[in-house]
Amino acid sequence: MCDNYYYYAVCIFIISVISIGISLYETRKQSITLRNMAHLTTNVTILRATGEQATVSSLDLVPGDCLLVPHEGILLPCDAALLSGECMVNESMLTGESAPVMKTPLPFGPQASNKIYSPNEQKRHTLFCGTHVIQAKAWDNNRVMAVVVRTGFYTAKGDLISSILYPKPVSFRFYQDSMKFVLFLGILALIGTVYSMVILSQNKTRWETLITRALDLVTIIVPPALPAAMTAGTIYSQNRLKKHGVFCISPPRINVCGKIKLFCFDKTGTLTEEGLDIWGVVPVSQQDFAELVPEPRILPQSPLLSSMVCCHTVALLTDRCIGDPLDLKMIESTGWILTEPTGEEDIAKLEQQFGMKVVCVMRPPDIQDQHHGTELRDPIGIVKRFPFSSNIQRMSVLSKKPGGPLEAYLKGSPEMVASLCKRNSVPQNFTETLKQFTRDGFRVLALAYKEMTDVTVDPQEVERESVENDMVFLGLLVMRNVLKPETAPVISTLRNAKIRIVMVTGE
């Protein structure tokens, strides 16, 4: 404006104000939305120390409150440790996994009393804020109870939202080089400004003109429209990404995306279909692997069949089986049917049939549906579950047949299961057989069992450590994981862009 460039100055001013206003509006809008997400407001039922129940707002919950989880489910407003009952939980909001997860109560007993509770280490016993309890089942007193451990921004969901609101600074080399470039421009501008001021002052130039001419150099080296132009470019980039279904919560990262050299993919559910197809079972026969059995239904009544029937965390939701897709496929391949007690009379009847309380019962298919002659098969009651954990790569269950002993079944990664089995029960060609299947792209799990004849306490109080040892190796469960149709074209596109591709998978 000092140089009479009124139109240019007004345009720069208006563009700058608009770009700043849009940025502030979007940032403020996202901030309010995220804060509202962190503080989920609903009414919940808590249990007082006197034994009375009270309905309070979730905003009034504090760590130590005893929360009653309704049987029909709830959207959790806090992090809570499960004390009694079982919960089937959809944790896709936190983990991205669509398969519901089974939550079991915190272990009680002499071995558990020395351990300090940690929500991150004991995820299978923790109900996380923002996740949806699809169904809750009570064992005693018809109550599913959990104790509140964290609220608000201290919860897992709150921590996630906080990391979005206040992301940790990431030191990309691109940013470092950008700062060096801007610093270099600043030094050039400073040298030019000082030089201009010296020369103009020697020529007896008026001080107003001297300042104007010196600042001209700064606007030439760092254009005043640059911030507005970058903002406009970023918004345009966001709109282009939105058309392809890509949403960006940190727009400045778009600049860095052009420098990507490495792409890491998860496998199951990302590169491959969510579900698995059972390829077959490889039983152990006389300390060696037998031929692959493509149809598990034809297996005779044996520990191998029983392990496939009951070693899972599948539950019923209004007569529909829900759980891990792998478990669902495994049960479906056997033809057995999952049933659960529906009332006090049903629970008492099953307790009398099996000689103890059972969580659910696996019943064999009708005789006409069985593929192994007319052999009669006993139902199997699942007494207790030890859910799968990626840290220990396995899961196990305690089960019982009517009039039979208590049995433990184990399922997990072949190497882990083999390490927990008696050495003489693991086939000598275990490693070679496993490598053969994995090289062909199959997903392989191992199965094992043992009889729990020395249990003298209530099975619900049995510790996991006392179950998962000295097992008998039963065989391998082989599954096929099919690629998604879009996987090959996407990988081809990335390779054409000279981007290195890596698969990071739990297997």
C-alpha positions as CSV (number, residue, x, y, z in Angstrom):
1,M,0.0,0.0,0.0
2,C,3.0,2.3,0.6
3,D,3.9,1.7,-3.0
4,N,0.3,2.5,-4.1
5,Y,-0.3,-1.2,-5.0
6,Y,-3.8,-1.0,-3.5
7,Y,-5.6,-3.7,-5.5
8,Y,-2.7,-6.2,-4.9
9,A,-2.5,-5.3,-1.2
10,V,-6.3,-5.7,-0.7
11,C,-6.3,-9.0,-2.6
12,I,-3.5,-10.4,-0.4
13,F,-5.3,-9.2,2.7
14,I,-8.7,-10.7,1.8
15,I,-7.2,-14.0,0.7
16,S,-5.1,-14.2,3.9
17,V,-8.1,-13.4,6.2
18,I,-10.3,-16.0,4.4
19,S,-7.7,-18.8,4.5
20,I,-7.0,-18.1,8.2
21,G,-10.8,-18.0,9.0
22,I,-11.4,-21.3,7.2
23,S,-8.5,-23.0,9.0
24,L,-9.7,-21.7,12.4
25,Y,-13.3,-22.7,11.7
26,E,-12.3,-26.3,10.7
27,T,-9.9,-26.7,13.5
28,R,-12.4,-25.5,16.1
29,K,-15.2,-27.6,14.6
30,Q,-13.0,-30.8,14.8
31,S,-11.8,-30.0,18.3
32,I,-15.4,-29.6,19.6
33,T,-16.5,-32.8,17.9
34,L,-13.6,-34.8,19.3
35,R,-14.1,-33.4,22.8
36,N,-17.8,-34.4,22.7
37,M,-16.7,-37.9,21.5
38,A,-14.4,-38.3,24.5
39,H,-17.1,-37.4,27.0
40,L,-19.8,-39.9,26.2
41,T,-23.0,-39.0,28.3
42,T,-25.5,-41.7,29.2
43,N,-27.3,-43.0,32.3
44,V,-25.7,-46.1,34.0
45,T,-26.6,-48.3,36.9
46,I,-24.0,-48.6,39.8
47,L,-24.0,-50.7,42.9
48,R,-23.6,-48.9,46.2
49,A,-21.6,-50.3,49.2
50,T,-24.9,-50.9,51.0
51,G,-26.0,-53.2,48.2
52,E,-28.5,-50.7,46.7
53,Q,-28.6,-49.9,43.0
54,A,-28.6,-46.3,41.7
55,T,-28.9,-44.7,38.3
56,V,-26.4,-41.9,37.7
57,S,-25.0,-39.9,34.8
58,S,-21.8,-41.4,33.2
59,L,-20.2,-37.9,33.8
60,D,-20.5,-38.6,37.5
61,L,-18.6,-41.9,37.4
62,V,-15.3,-42.1,39.2
63,P,-12.6,-44.9,39.5
64,G,-13.8,-47.4,42.1
65,D,-17.5,-47.3,41.2
66,C,-19.1,-50.7,40.7
67,L,-20.9,-50.7,37.3
68,L,-23.7,-53.1,36.5
69,V,-23.6,-54.1,32.8
70,P,-27.1,-54.7,31.4
71,H,-27.7,-58.1,29.7
72,E,-28.8,-56.4,26.5
73,G,-25.6,-54.5,26.2
74,I,-24.3,-50.9,26.5
75,L,-22.0,-48.4,24.9
76,L,-19.3,-48.1,27.6
77,P,-18.7,-44.6,28.9
78,C,-15.5,-45.5,30.8
79,D,-12.8,-48.1,31.2
80,A,-13.8,-50.9,33.6
81,A,-12.4,-54.2,34.8
82,L,-14.8,-57.1,34.6
83,L,-15.5,-58.8,38.0
84,S,-18.2,-61.3,37.1
85,G,-20.0,-62.7,34.1
86,E,-19.0,-62.7,30.4
87,C,-19.3,-59.9,27.8
88,M,-19.2,-60.1,24.1
89,V,-17.8,-56.7,22.9
90,N,-17.4,-55.0,19.6
91,E,-14.1,-53.2,19.8
92,S,-13.9,-52.0,16.1
93,M,-13.9,-48.4,17.2
94,L,-10.5,-48.9,18.9
95,T,-8.9,-51.8,17.1
96,G,-10.5,-51.7,13.6
97,E,-11.3,-55.5,14.0
98,S,-14.8,-56.3,13.0
99,A,-15.0,-59.6,14.9
100,P,-16.5,-59.3,18.4
101,V,-14.2,-60.1,21.4
102,M,-15.1,-62.2,24.4
103,K,-14.3,-60.6,27.8
104,T,-13.9,-62.8,30.9
105,P,-13.7,-61.8,34.6
106,L,-10.4,-60.9,36.3
107,P,-8.8,-64.1,37.7
108,F,-9.0,-64.6,41.5
109,G,-6.8,-66.9,43.6
110,P,-3.5,-67.1,45.3
111,Q,-1.5,-66.7,42.1
112,A,-3.5,-63.8,40.9
113,S,-3.4,-61.9,44.2
114,N,0.2,-61.0,43.8
115,K,-0.3,-59.4,40.3
116,I,-1.0,-55.7,39.9
117,Y,-3.9,-54.9,37.5
118,S,-3.0,-53.1,34.3
119,P,-5.7,-52.4,31.6
120,N,-3.2,-52.6,28.8
121,E,-1.7,-56.0,30.0
122,Q,-5.1,-57.5,30.9
123,K,-7.1,-56.4,27.9
124,R,-9.2,-59.6,27.9
125,H,-10.6,-58.7,31.3
126,T,-11.1,-55.0,30.5
127,L,-14.1,-53.2,29.0
128,F,-12.8,-50.2,27.2
129,C,-14.6,-46.8,26.8
130,G,-16.4,-46.3,23.5
131,T,-16.7,-50.0,22.7
132,H,-20.1,-51.6,22.5
133,V,-21.1,-54.5,24.8
134,I,-23.3,-56.6,22.5
135,Q,-24.4,-59.1,25.1
136,A,-23.6,-59.7,28.8
137,K,-24.1,-63.0,30.6
138,A,-24.2,-63.5,34.3
139,W,-22.9,-66.6,36.2
140,D,-23.8,-65.7,39.8
141,N,-26.5,-63.5,41.3
142,N,-27.7,-62.7,37.8
143,R,-25.4,-59.7,37.7
144,V,-22.6,-58.7,35.4
145,M,-20.3,-56.4,37.4
146,A,-17.3,-54.3,36.5
147,V,-15.3,-51.8,38.5
148,V,-14.6,-48.4,36.9
149,V,-10.8,-47.8,36.5
150,R,-10.5,-44.8,34.2
151,T,-12.8,-42.0,33.0
152,G,-12.7,-39.1,30.5
153,F,-9.4,-38.4,28.7
154,Y,-7.7,-41.0,30.8
155,T,-9.5,-43.9,29.1
156,A,-8.3,-45.7,26.0
157,K,-10.7,-43.8,23.8
158,G,-9.9,-40.5,25.5
159,D,-6.2,-41.2,25.0
160,L,-6.9,-41.9,21.3
161,I,-8.8,-38.6,20.9
162,S,-6.2,-36.7,22.8
163,S,-3.5,-37.9,20.5
164,I,-5.6,-36.6,17.5
165,L,-6.2,-33.2,19.2
166,Y,-2.6,-32.9,20.3
167,P,-0.5,-35.0,18.0
168,K,3.1,-35.7,19.0
169,P,5.6,-33.8,16.9
170,V,7.0,-36.0,14.1
171,S,10.5,-35.2,13.0
172,F,10.4,-35.9,9.3
173,R,13.5,-35.1,7.3
174,F,11.2,-33.3,4.8
175,Y,10.2,-30.9,7.6
176,Q,13.8,-30.4,8.7
177,D,14.9,-29.6,5.1
178,S,12.0,-27.2,4.8
179,M,13.0,-25.3,7.9
180,K,16.6,-25.2,6.6
181,F,15.3,-23.8,3.3
182,V,13.2,-21.1,5.0
183,L,16.1,-20.2,7.3
184,F,18.4,-19.9,4.2
185,L,15.8,-17.5,2.6
186,G,15.6,-15.5,5.8
187,I,19.4,-15.0,5.9
188,L,19.3,-14.0,2.2
189,A,16.6,-11.5,3.0
190,L,18.5,-10.1,6.0
191,I,21.7,-9.6,3.9
192,G,19.8,-8.0,1.1
193,T,17.9,-5.7,3.5
194,V,21.0,-4.5,5.3
195,Y,22.8,-4.0,2.0
196,S,19.9,-2.0,0.6
197,M,19.7,0.2,3.7
198,V,23.4,1.0,3.5
199,I,23.4,1.9,-0.2
200,L,20.2,3.9,0.0
201,S,21.4,5.8,3.1
202,Q,24.6,6.7,1.3
203,N,22.5,8.1,-1.6
204,K,20.6,10.4,0.9
205,T,17.3,8.6,0.3
206,R,14.3,9.6,2.6
207,W,13.8,7.2,5.5
208,E,10.2,6.3,4.4
209,T,11.4,5.2,1.0
210,L,14.5,3.5,2.5
211,I,12.3,1.3,4.7
212,T,9.8,0.5,1.9
213,R,12.6,-0.5,-0.6
214,A,14.4,-2.6,2.1
215,L,11.1,-4.5,3.0
216,D,10.5,-5.1,-0.8
217,L,13.3,-7.7,-0.7
218,V,11.6,-9.6,2.1
219,T,8.3,-9.8,0.1
220,I,10.2,-10.9,-3.0
221,I,12.1,-13.8,-1.2
222,V,9.0,-14.9,0.9
223,P,5.9,-14.0,-1.1
224,P,3.0,-12.7,1.0
225,A,0.5,-14.9,-0.8
226,L,2.6,-18.1,0.0
227,P,0.7,-19.1,3.2
228,A,-2.7,-18.6,1.5
229,A,-1.6,-20.5,-1.6
230,M,-0.4,-23.4,0.5
231,T,-3.7,-23.5,2.4
232,A,-5.7,-23.5,-0.9
233,G,-3.5,-26.3,-2.2
234,T,-4.0,-28.4,0.9
235,I,-7.8,-27.9,0.8
236,Y,-7.8,-28.9,-2.9
237,S,-5.7,-32.0,-2.1
238,Q,-8.2,-33.0,0.7
239,N,-11.1,-32.7,-1.6
240,R,-9.3,-34.9,-4.2
241,L,-8.6,-37.5,-1.5
242,K,-12.2,-37.4,-0.3
243,K,-13.4,-38.5,-3.8
244,H,-11.3,-41.7,-3.3
245,G,-12.7,-42.3,0.2
246,V,-9.5,-41.1,2.0
247,F,-10.0,-38.8,4.9
248,C,-7.2,-36.8,6.4
249,I,-7.2,-35.6,10.1
250,S,-3.8,-33.8,9.8
251,P,-3.8,-31.8,6.5
252,P,0.0,-30.8,6.8
253,R,0.8,-34.5,6.4
254,I,-0.4,-34.3,2.8
255,N,2.9,-32.5,1.9
256,V,4.9,-35.4,3.3
257,C,2.8,-38.1,1.5
258,G,4.6,-37.2,-1.8
259,K,7.9,-38.4,-0.2
260,I,6.6,-41.9,0.9
261,K,9.0,-44.7,-0.1
262,L,7.6,-47.6,2.0
263,F,4.1,-49.0,2.5
264,C,3.3,-51.6,5.2
265,F,0.2,-53.7,5.0
266,D,-1.6,-55.9,7.6
267,K,-2.7,-59.2,6.0
268,T,-5.9,-60.7,7.4
269,G,-8.9,-58.6,6.6
270,T,-6.7,-56.1,4.7
271,L,-5.0,-57.9,1.9
272,T,-7.1,-61.0,2.3
273,E,-10.8,-61.7,2.9
274,E,-12.0,-61.4,6.5
275,G,-13.2,-65.0,6.7
276,L,-11.2,-68.2,6.3
277,D,-12.0,-71.5,4.6
278,I,-11.1,-74.8,6.4
279,W,-8.8,-76.7,4.1
280,G,-8.6,-79.8,6.4
281,V,-7.2,-81.4,9.5
282,V,-3.9,-83.3,9.8
283,P,-4.3,-85.8,12.7
284,V,-1.3,-87.3,14.6
285,S,-1.1,-91.1,14.3
286,Q,1.6,-93.1,16.1
287,Q,3.9,-90.1,16.6
288,D,3.6,-89.1,13.0
289,F,1.3,-87.0,10.9
290,A,-1.4,-88.9,9.0
291,E,-3.0,-87.9,5.7
292,L,-4.9,-84.6,5.6
293,V,-8.7,-85.0,6.3
294,P,-10.5,-82.4,4.1
295,E,-13.9,-82.9,5.9
296,P,-13.7,-82.7,9.7
297,R,-17.3,-84.0,9.9
298,I,-16.1,-87.5,9.1
299,L,-13.7,-87.6,12.1
300,P,-14.7,-90.2,14.8
301,Q,-15.5,-89.1,18.4
302,S,-12.0,-88.3,19.6
303,P,-10.0,-85.6,21.4
304,L,-9.2,-84.1,18.0
305,L,-12.8,-83.6,17.1
306,S,-13.6,-82.4,20.6
307,S,-10.9,-79.8,20.4
308,M,-12.4,-78.4,17.2
309,V,-15.9,-78.5,18.7
310,C,-15.2,-76.7,22.0
311,C,-11.9,-74.7,21.9
312,H,-13.5,-71.3,20.9
313,T,-15.1,-68.2,22.3
314,V,-18.2,-68.2,20.2
315,A,-21.4,-67.0,21.8
316,L,-25.1,-66.8,20.9
317,L,-26.8,-63.5,20.2
318,T,-30.5,-64.0,19.6
319,D,-30.0,-67.5,18.2
320,R,-27.1,-66.3,16.0
321,C,-23.5,-67.4,16.6
322,I,-21.1,-64.4,16.9
323,G,-17.3,-64.5,17.5
324,D,-14.0,-64.8,15.7
325,P,-14.5,-65.7,12.0
326,L,-11.9,-68.5,12.4
327,D,-13.9,-70.0,15.3
328,L,-17.1,-69.8,13.4
329,K,-15.7,-71.6,10.4
330,M,-14.1,-74.3,12.6
331,I,-17.5,-75.1,14.3
332,E,-19.3,-75.0,11.0
333,S,-16.9,-77.5,9.5
334,T,-17.7,-80.0,12.3
335,G,-21.5,-79.6,12.0
336,W,-21.9,-79.4,15.8
337,I,-24.5,-77.0,17.3
338,L,-23.9,-74.4,20.1
339,T,-26.6,-74.0,22.8
340,E,-26.7,-71.9,25.9
341,P,-28.9,-72.1,29.1
342,T,-31.7,-69.7,28.9
343,G,-33.0,-69.7,32.5
344,E,-32.6,-70.9,36.1
345,E,-34.3,-74.2,35.3
346,D,-32.2,-74.8,32.3
347,I,-29.0,-74.0,34.2
348,A,-29.9,-76.4,37.0
349,K,-30.8,-79.1,34.5
350,L,-27.4,-78.8,32.8
351,E,-25.6,-78.7,36.1
352,Q,-27.2,-82.0,37.0
353,Q,-26.3,-83.5,33.6
354,F,-22.6,-82.5,33.6
355,G,-22.1,-82.5,37.4
356,M,-21.0,-78.8,37.5
357,K,-21.9,-75.4,36.0
358,V,-21.3,-75.0,32.3
359,V,-21.1,-71.8,30.2
360,C,-22.6,-73.4,27.1
361,V,-23.1,-76.8,25.5
362,M,-21.9,-78.2,22.1
363,R,-24.3,-80.7,20.8
364,P,-23.6,-83.2,18.0
365,P,-25.6,-83.1,14.7
366,D,-28.5,-85.4,14.2
367,I,-27.6,-89.0,13.4
368,Q,-28.9,-88.6,9.8
369,D,-26.5,-85.5,9.4
370,Q,-23.5,-87.4,10.8
371,H,-21.0,-88.6,8.3
372,H,-19.5,-91.4,10.5
373,G,-22.1,-94.1,10.4
374,T,-24.6,-94.1,13.2
375,E,-22.1,-93.5,15.9
376,L,-23.7,-91.7,18.9
377,R,-21.8,-88.8,20.2
378,D,-22.0,-87.2,23.6
379,P,-22.6,-83.5,24.1
380,I,-19.7,-81.5,25.5
381,G,-20.2,-78.8,28.1
382,I,-17.7,-75.8,28.1
383,V,-16.9,-75.1,31.8
384,K,-14.4,-72.2,31.5
385,R,-12.6,-70.3,28.8
386,F,-9.2,-68.8,28.7
387,P,-9.5,-66.4,25.7
388,F,-6.9,-66.0,23.0
389,S,-4.1,-63.5,23.6
390,S,-1.7,-62.4,20.9
391,N,1.0,-62.1,23.6
392,I,0.9,-65.8,24.4
393,Q,-0.4,-66.9,21.0
394,R,-3.0,-69.4,22.3
395,M,-6.3,-70.0,24.0
396,S,-7.7,-72.9,26.0
397,V,-10.9,-74.2,27.5
398,L,-12.0,-76.6,30.3
399,S,-14.8,-78.9,29.1
400,K,-16.7,-82.0,30.3
401,K,-18.8,-84.8,28.9
402,P,-21.7,-86.2,31.0
403,G,-20.1,-88.7,33.5
404,G,-16.6,-88.0,32.1
405,P,-13.5,-86.3,33.6
406,L,-12.7,-82.7,33.2
407,E,-10.7,-82.1,30.0
408,A,-8.5,-79.2,28.8
409,Y,-8.2,-78.3,25.1
410,L,-5.6,-75.9,23.7
411,K,-5.5,-74.1,20.3
412,G,-2.8,-71.7,19.0
413,S,0.3,-71.1,16.9
414,P,1.9,-74.5,16.1
415,E,5.3,-73.5,17.7
416,M,3.7,-72.3,20.9
417,V,1.4,-75.3,21.3
418,A,4.2,-77.8,20.6
419,S,6.3,-76.1,23.3
420,L,3.5,-76.8,25.8
421,C,3.1,-80.5,24.8
422,K,4.9,-83.6,26.0
423,R,7.9,-84.1,23.8
424,N,7.0,-87.7,22.8
425,S,3.6,-86.6,21.5
426,V,4.9,-84.1,19.0
427,P,5.7,-85.8,15.6
428,Q,9.4,-85.8,14.5
429,N,8.5,-84.2,11.1
430,F,6.6,-81.4,12.8
431,T,8.8,-78.6,11.5
432,E,9.0,-79.9,7.9
433,T,5.2,-80.4,7.7
434,L,4.5,-77.0,9.1
435,K,6.9,-75.3,6.6
436,Q,5.2,-77.1,3.8
437,F,1.8,-75.7,4.6
438,T,3.0,-72.2,5.4
439,R,5.1,-72.0,2.1
440,D,1.9,-72.7,0.2
441,G,0.1,-69.8,1.9
442,F,-2.0,-71.7,4.3
443,R,-2.8,-70.5,7.9
444,V,-2.0,-73.3,10.4
445,L,-3.1,-73.7,14.0
446,A,-2.2,-76.6,16.3
447,L,-4.5,-78.5,18.7
448,A,-3.7,-80.3,22.0
449,Y,-5.5,-81.7,25.1
450,K,-5.1,-83.4,28.5
451,E,-7.3,-84.8,31.2
452,M,-7.6,-82.7,34.4
453,T,-7.9,-85.6,36.8
454,D,-6.1,-83.8,39.7
455,V,-8.4,-80.8,40.0
456,T,-9.6,-80.5,43.6
457,V,-11.0,-77.0,43.5
458,D,-14.0,-75.4,41.8
459,P,-13.1,-75.4,38.0
460,Q,-14.0,-71.7,37.9
461,E,-11.0,-71.0,40.2
462,V,-8.5,-73.1,38.1
463,E,-5.6,-70.9,36.9
464,R,-4.5,-70.8,33.3
465,E,-0.9,-71.7,34.2
466,S,-2.0,-75.0,35.7
467,V,-3.9,-75.9,32.5
468,E,-1.6,-75.1,29.7
469,N,1.3,-77.5,30.3
470,D,2.1,-81.3,29.7
471,M,-0.5,-81.4,26.9
472,V,-0.9,-84.2,24.3
473,F,-0.4,-82.9,20.7
474,L,-3.4,-83.8,18.5
475,G,-2.8,-82.4,15.1
476,L,-2.9,-79.3,12.8
477,L,-5.9,-77.3,11.6
478,V,-5.1,-76.0,8.1
479,M,-7.0,-73.0,6.7
480,R,-7.0,-71.1,3.4
481,N,-7.0,-67.2,3.3
482,V,-8.2,-65.8,-0.1
483,L,-6.9,-62.5,-1.4
484,K,-9.3,-59.6,-1.9
485,P,-10.1,-58.7,-5.5
486,E,-8.6,-55.2,-5.1
487,T,-5.3,-56.4,-3.5
488,A,-3.4,-57.1,-6.7
489,P,-4.3,-53.9,-8.5
490,V,-3.4,-51.7,-5.5
491,I,0.0,-53.5,-5.1
492,S,0.6,-53.1,-8.8
493,T,-0.1,-49.4,-8.6
494,L,2.3,-48.9,-5.7
495,R,5.0,-50.9,-7.5
496,N,4.6,-48.7,-10.6
497,A,5.1,-45.7,-8.3
498,K,8.5,-47.2,-7.1
499,I,7.2,-47.7,-3.6
500,R,8.5,-50.6,-1.5
501,I,5.8,-52.9,-0.1
502,V,6.0,-54.9,3.2
503,M,3.5,-57.2,4.8
504,V,3.3,-57.0,8.6
505,T,1.2,-59.9,9.8
506,G,0.5,-61.5,13.2
507,E,1.5,-64.9,11.8
